Amino acid sequence: MGRTLTKVEILLLLLLSATTTNSGLVSWMSLGLQGLYIIQNPQVYLVGTQPLCSQLTGLSKGQFKLCLLYYDHIHYIARGANLGIRECHWQFRHRRWNCSTLADNSTFDNVLKIASRETAFVHAITAAGVVHSIARGCRDGQLGSCGCSRANRPQKLHRDWIWGGCGDNIEYGYRFAEGFVDVRERENNFRKGSREQGRKLMNLHNNEAGRR
């Protein structure tokens, strides 16, 4: 799963992890920065018998439980978050804020605290990335709880192309992404009509917009 890191790269990743943890990047989206390296190079983060899920920063209680239950999904969640972050970089490349995280010692967390169009986009694009990544993992037979999509040949597929009958399992990807991403919001009970509840509903709305 990817090339082996050099000693210099491992040292840099350890420093990056420390910076991430201390800077307050507490969203599950931080998996897009740390998760791929941890999954592909677990020797970098081995601390005694501590399970991998315990070493992933940014997971809520519900997400931590899902991590333990669906351990093989974490790599694809991280990949989806990373895909969303990279797309965010591209879409905002000419803006004052371009989804920068560690590059200039800032964090997603500070931006996500603000109810803005940028925050809405980040929620939507990372949720979309998880759906895509999980659906692709199902298709490739890498996840134990899902397989190929049962959908028929896509109508828009060119007639000269051969349909192998194994497409991305979007249905499963949608359901799993909904459970994993939204549980962070749903496990918080805020007073009805409060600003916190309004923000919770906004985040859920943007997550759903991305998944669709």
Secondary structure, 3 states (H helix, E strand, C coil): CCCCCCHHHHHHHHHHHHHHHHHCCCCHHHHHHHHHHHHHCHHHCCCCCCCHHHHCCCCCHHHHHHHHHCHHHHHHHHHHHHHHHHHHHHHCCCCCCCCCCCCCCCCHHHHHCCCCHHHHHHHHHHHHHHHHHHHHHHHCCCCCCCCCECCCCCCCCCCCCCCCCCECCHHHHHHHHHHHHHHHHHCCCCCCCCHHHHHHHHHHHHHHHHHC
